[in-house]
Amino acid sequence: MSKSQAWRIGNVHIVADDATFEGEVVVEDGAISAVYPKDAAAQRPAHHADAAYIDGEGGWLLPGFIDVHVHGGYGADFMDATPEAFDTITKFHASHGTTTMLATTVTQSPEALEAVVKAAAAYREGLMPYASLLGVHLEGPFISEKWSGAQNPAFIVPPHTEWLKRWTVVYPSIIRMMTLAPEKEGAYETIRWLTDNDIVAACGHTDALYEEIRGAAEHGLRHAVHTYNAMRGLHHREPGTLGAVMTTDAISAEIIADGHHVHPAAIDVLLRAKPADKVLLVSDAISAAGLSDGDYDLGGLAVIVKDGVARLAEGGNLAGSTLTMMNAFRFMLSHTKLTPAEVSRLASANPAKLLGIADRTGSIAGGKRADLVWTDASFNIRRTWVKGREVYSGD
């Protein structure tokens, strides 16, 4: 259905904030105009009752997923910096429930990074026919050599703001997040600049001590990427990056819930440690997502995917994932005690809050953008809508 058409979907379990109830959602002009519990649907006005109807067949209606950390999918990488690559990635992930995402880079040359920022700015000016691209997440190059993971160490440089100042002037509001190592010289100043310019400052690929992360939080650090992975771990005499992330409420923590990056028990520990609105699901998907095992590339480094797990050909470090947000959602339902509404918060509401877009999307409520995912009773996706426009149908 087009954005301008009025339509409604009923006979579904609606996940709205922390509540789940049977009912009906009405969409007009790309926005949610009304949400009716089952026992109130009969009282809806005539123009809502007359809207085109979709039978939800007893399935689930979820707010669309928001992925703040995704590199690619279905053979394309955001580093390709072309509209064709962006279409491929946003189409693939829309088919798995993602309605908003950040184009995530890898540690590369300033020319390669600027090409992505420029391409993202141009892409946002167009139709964006699939998932919405909110902007760019720069993962590096201001990271730790010790914890480079699957980032190319040849392009690691000390933190500074020279490039950032230029890019934000030429491409305003495109850079939305940056991952860096807070222990590096110049990092605190960079974090302050990011914060002052409404860019989420995140720690990752870092060897920071506990006190260094706590100090970074005082300068504006707000987020931790792929928590547990590529960071100094928890020790009882030096709590490290992980200890600081877990105990600093101002810092949100993302998790790759694929069963390979983090043990389910460690996910449970994180959920117990952090406030309910400070944990996010991400895919960290690379170009191999959606494709078969084989040889791939990530930022100029050779990657081998075997049994769906991506690792560097040299050294064997995990190299992103082949995960989708829907699979992460299902993993959390299977391996934690969270309810669908609680998992939905991690996949939608929490990232919307982090990015400052919770007033527009991330939950099912009147006036919000109609970014929606309809699944069957087993959470297999039937349709995805972005701003009320169908961008995927599994029919």
Summary of the structure (lengths in Angstrom):
residues: 395
radius of gyration: 20.4
end to end distance: 14.0
largest distance: 65.8
contacts: 1500
relative contact order: 0.17
helix: 30%
strand: 29%
